[in-house]
Each structure stands twice: as C-alpha cells, then as structure tokens.
Amino acid sequence: MQNANRSLKVSMVLGLMVVAVILAMQYFDPKDTWHPSEVNAVNSLIAIYEAEWKWNTLDTDKNMKHDFWARDIAGLYFYNNPSTGKSIKYIPREIAIADLSPHFNFYLGNQFECTPEKGYNFKMALYDVSGFYLAQKDPTTNLEYCSDDFCAIAFPVNPNLHTFLINSNKTILYKKINQLSEANKWPSEPEKSGWKELILKN
C-alpha cells in the first residue's frame, strides 16, 4: 500500500513537471532554465493582466471610466459587482488569497489569511514609472480606487527565485531581489537597474 502511495506521489510530481515544461515552452525563452514555481507565477500574472483588462472593458466599478483596479490583487476576486452584489471572481481564489496587502474594507466579510500560491505571493505595486501613486482615489465615491495603469508583483517565498512584474501592456520584467520594496515601482530604466524583460512567445 505504501509503495502504491509512493508511486502515486511520484506520478503526480512528474505530471506537474511536465505541465510546467509545456507552459515554459509556451512563454519562456528556451535558453533559460525556470523553476516550476516561476512558470506558475508568470501564468498567474497573465491571469491578473487578463482580469484587469476585463475590469477596464466592462467598467466593473461603474465609475464611467475605462481604468484599472490598482489597489490590490484580492479585489479582482472579492470585489462586489455593483450590478449584482456578488464577488466578481475575475481571478482564481488561490491567487487572490496570496495577496500580501489586501484592502478588506472594499469587500467586508471576506477576510482571509495570506497563503502563498505555489511558492509565490502577489501584490500591487504602489508607484508607476514616473513615481506617481498608482491607486488614485475616485472623489465621487471616496471609496473606489482606479488607475490608468497597474503593476502587479509576483514575489517568491524562496529568495533564490525571480520576482516578476507585469503592467497593462503585458510587459513582464524579472529579477532576483532581496526586499519586496525593490519592486514597488515600475522601473524607469529596467536594464540599468538589473531587470530583464521576459519575451512571451505568443
């Protein structure tokens, strides 16, 4: 029985590695070697990117602006749609609860303990490339936070892995950093500050 369980676990691990390789082939430069957690982090950022554009296109917060939700990551799942009163669920819950800095006042009753998603946490960066605060308070409601851009961060639990950034242009940057604060602003000169661009294949 123990041998059977061990074989099952080995098969599951091998299966996850195969999936990671397939995803890596889809998005990553084949010259680089990537950890499965890094591959998953990039795919999670792409899910966030797609959710942001859905928010933008549908004007989810009904503020009559085609902008982005730049306050936190969790809101892309827990934010209550003004039209339905239900959580929008634009991203998987596993990504939402990996948010290092959620703003629960926007979705009362949805408290959670931050839990890394396959070795990564997520957060919205505070500043754009010019150093301006990304989340601008909407004066008409004093509650909604929106922006003309966003910068989502995937920050690893393992410091030996890369940190990734993505913005509204689907530009993805990566770098190994020591402190999350190093990623709280979209870099104005990425190469000079050690960031590299991840070129997606599709």
C-alpha positions as CSV (number, residue, x, y, z in Angstrom):
1,M,0.0,0.0,0.0
2,Q,2.8,2.4,0.9
3,N,4.6,1.6,-2.4
4,A,1.4,2.3,-4.3
5,N,1.0,5.7,-2.5
6,R,4.7,6.5,-3.2
7,S,4.2,5.6,-6.8
8,L,1.1,7.9,-7.0
9,K,3.0,10.8,-5.5
10,V,5.9,10.3,-7.9
11,S,3.5,10.2,-10.8
12,M,1.8,13.4,-9.6
13,V,5.1,15.2,-9.2
14,L,6.2,14.1,-12.7
15,G,2.9,15.2,-14.1
16,L,3.3,18.7,-12.6
17,M,6.8,18.9,-14.0
18,V,5.5,18.0,-17.5
19,V,2.9,20.7,-17.2
20,A,5.5,23.2,-16.1
21,V,7.7,22.3,-19.1
22,I,4.8,22.7,-21.5
23,L,3.9,26.1,-20.0
24,A,7.6,27.2,-20.1
25,M,7.8,26.2,-23.8
26,Q,4.8,28.4,-24.4
27,Y,6.0,31.5,-22.7
28,F,9.7,31.4,-21.9
29,D,13.0,31.7,-23.8
30,P,14.3,28.1,-24.2
31,K,17.8,29.3,-23.4
32,D,16.8,29.9,-19.8
33,T,16.1,27.4,-17.1
34,W,13.0,28.1,-15.0
35,H,11.7,26.6,-11.8
36,P,8.1,25.3,-12.0
37,S,7.0,27.9,-9.4
38,E,8.4,30.7,-11.6
39,V,6.4,29.3,-14.6
40,N,3.3,29.2,-12.5
41,A,3.9,32.8,-11.2
42,V,4.1,34.1,-14.7
43,N,0.9,32.4,-15.6
44,S,-0.8,33.8,-12.5
45,L,0.4,37.3,-13.6
46,I,-1.1,36.8,-17.0
47,A,-4.4,35.8,-15.3
48,I,-4.2,39.1,-13.4
49,Y,-3.4,41.0,-16.6
50,E,-6.5,39.5,-18.3
51,A,-8.6,40.2,-15.2
52,E,-7.5,43.9,-15.3
53,W,-8.5,44.3,-18.9
54,K,-11.8,42.7,-18.2
55,W,-12.3,45.2,-15.4
56,N,-11.3,48.0,-17.8
57,T,-13.5,46.9,-20.6
58,L,-16.6,46.2,-18.6
59,D,-16.2,49.3,-16.3
60,T,-16.7,46.9,-13.4
61,D,-16.9,49.6,-10.7
62,K,-19.3,51.7,-12.8
63,N,-17.4,54.9,-12.4
64,M,-17.8,55.6,-16.1
65,K,-14.0,55.3,-16.7
66,H,-12.2,52.6,-18.5
67,D,-9.4,52.3,-15.9
68,F,-7.8,49.5,-13.9
69,W,-8.1,48.2,-10.4
70,A,-4.8,49.1,-8.9
71,R,-5.5,48.9,-5.2
72,D,-4.7,45.3,-4.5
73,I,-4.8,41.8,-6.1
74,A,-7.6,40.3,-3.9
75,G,-10.1,42.8,-5.2
76,L,-10.0,41.1,-8.6
77,Y,-11.8,38.2,-6.9
78,F,-13.6,39.6,-3.9
79,Y,-14.8,43.0,-5.2
80,N,-18.6,43.1,-5.2
81,N,-20.0,44.0,-8.6
82,P,-22.4,47.0,-8.1
83,S,-24.8,45.5,-10.5
84,T,-25.1,42.0,-8.9
85,G,-23.8,42.4,-5.4
86,K,-21.7,39.3,-5.9
87,S,-17.9,38.8,-6.0
88,I,-16.6,39.3,-9.5
89,K,-14.2,36.4,-9.3
90,Y,-12.0,37.6,-12.2
91,I,-9.0,35.6,-11.0
92,P,-8.7,32.2,-9.2
93,R,-9.3,32.5,-5.4
94,E,-5.8,30.9,-4.9
95,I,-4.2,34.0,-6.4
96,A,-6.5,36.4,-4.5
97,I,-5.6,35.0,-1.1
98,A,-1.9,35.1,-1.9
99,D,-2.2,38.9,-1.8
100,L,0.4,40.4,0.7
101,S,-1.5,43.6,1.1
102,P,-5.3,43.2,0.7
103,H,-7.7,46.1,1.4
104,F,-10.5,44.3,3.2
105,N,-12.6,47.5,3.5
106,F,-13.6,47.0,-0.1
107,Y,-15.0,43.5,0.4
108,L,-16.2,43.2,4.0
109,G,-17.0,39.7,5.2
110,N,-14.2,38.2,3.0
111,Q,-11.3,38.1,5.5
112,F,-8.6,35.6,4.8
113,E,-5.1,34.7,5.9
114,C,-2.5,35.3,3.2
115,T,-1.4,32.0,1.7
116,P,1.3,31.7,-0.9
117,E,0.2,30.3,-4.3
118,K,2.7,27.6,-5.3
119,G,5.6,29.4,-3.7
120,Y,4.6,33.0,-4.6
121,N,2.8,35.9,-3.1
122,F,1.3,38.7,-5.1
123,K,0.9,42.5,-4.6
124,M,0.1,45.6,-6.5
125,A,3.0,48.0,-6.8
126,L,2.4,51.4,-5.3
127,Y,4.0,53.6,-8.0
128,D,4.1,53.9,-11.7
129,V,7.2,54.5,-13.9
130,S,7.2,58.3,-13.0
131,G,6.9,57.7,-9.3
132,F,3.2,58.7,-9.1
133,Y,0.9,56.7,-6.8
134,L,-1.0,54.2,-9.0
135,A,-4.2,53.9,-7.0
136,Q,-6.0,57.2,-7.3
137,K,-9.0,57.8,-5.1
138,D,-12.2,58.5,-7.0
139,P,-13.5,61.8,-5.5
140,T,-17.1,60.9,-6.5
141,T,-17.3,57.9,-4.1
142,N,-14.2,58.3,-1.8
143,L,-14.0,54.6,-1.9
144,E,-13.2,53.2,-5.3
145,Y,-9.5,53.1,-6.4
146,C,-8.6,53.1,-10.1
147,S,-5.8,54.0,-12.4
148,D,-4.7,54.4,-16.0
149,D,-2.2,51.6,-15.4
150,F,-1.3,48.9,-12.9
151,C,1.8,47.0,-11.9
152,A,1.3,43.5,-10.3
153,I,4.2,41.8,-8.5
154,A,4.8,38.1,-8.0
155,F,7.2,37.8,-5.1
156,P,8.7,34.4,-4.2
157,V,8.9,32.7,-0.8
158,N,12.2,31.3,-1.9
159,P,14.7,34.1,-2.3
160,N,16.6,32.1,-4.9
161,L,13.7,32.5,-7.4
162,H,12.9,35.5,-9.5
163,T,10.5,38.3,-8.7
164,F,8.2,39.2,-11.7
165,L,6.3,42.4,-12.7
166,I,3.5,42.8,-15.2
167,N,1.8,46.0,-16.5
168,S,-1.2,46.9,-18.7
169,N,1.0,46.4,-21.8
170,K,1.6,42.8,-20.8
171,T,5.3,43.7,-20.4
172,I,6.9,41.2,-17.9
173,L,10.1,42.0,-16.1
174,Y,12.1,39.7,-13.8
175,K,14.9,40.0,-11.3
176,K,16.2,38.4,-8.1
177,I,15.7,40.8,-5.3
178,N,16.1,40.8,-1.5
179,Q,13.3,43.1,-0.4
180,L,9.7,43.5,-1.8
181,S,10.2,47.3,-1.6
182,E,12.6,47.0,-4.6
183,A,9.6,46.1,-6.8
184,N,7.1,48.7,-5.5
185,K,7.7,50.9,-8.5
186,W,7.8,50.1,-12.2
187,P,11.4,50.7,-13.1
188,S,12.1,53.7,-15.4
189,E,15.3,52.1,-16.7
190,P,14.8,48.4,-16.3
191,E,18.1,47.2,-17.7
192,K,20.2,49.7,-15.7
193,S,18.5,48.6,-12.5
194,G,19.0,44.9,-13.3
195,W,15.5,44.0,-14.6
196,K,15.2,41.8,-17.7
197,E,12.2,41.6,-20.0
198,L,10.6,38.2,-20.4
199,I,9.6,37.9,-24.1
200,L,6.4,35.9,-24.5
201,K,6.2,33.6,-27.4
202,N,2.5,34.3,-28.1
